[in-house]
Amino acid sequence: MTIRLSRLARRDLDDIRRYTLDTWGRDQWLKYYRGLVRAFEDIMANPDGGRDRSLFAAGLRSIAYEKHVIFFARISAADNAPVILRIVHQRRNMPALTYFEALGG
């Protein structure tokens, strides 16, 4: 199973990594990263699961993991496979992500 992340999702993951390492250290980062990967695997296993976010963009879905919301969608350019589009903190202003470009589409 291949987990696909958009360029923005990779940047989000790198930002989460950097912040967690600087704030809580390597062990906490590894624990959080493992949990994120499990969430990604859940998305790959059930790409039609999670919360419907089609108000933001057609076909968009999300799941929560700890303090973050993972946005994903089936993408035709990826053979209709789910792609992780963004990983944003739960306190982020979600309506500000209404522009599809901000979600990596």
HELIX and SHEET records of a PDB file:
HELIX    1   1 ARG A    7  TRP A   24  1                                  18    
HELIX    2   2 ARG A   26  ALA A   45  1                                  20    
HELIX    3   3 SER A   76  ALA A   78  5                                   3    
HELIX    4   4 MET A   94  LEU A   97  5                                   4    
HELIX    5   5 PHE A  100  LEU A  103  5                                   4    
SHEET    1   A 5 ARG A   4  LEU A   5  0                                        
SHEET    2   A 5 ALA A  81  HIS A  89  1                                        
SHEET    3   A 5 HIS A  68  ILE A  75 -1                                        
SHEET    4   A 5 ARG A  61  TYR A  65 -1                                        
SHEET    5   A 5 ARG A  51  ASP A  52 -1                                        
END                                                                             
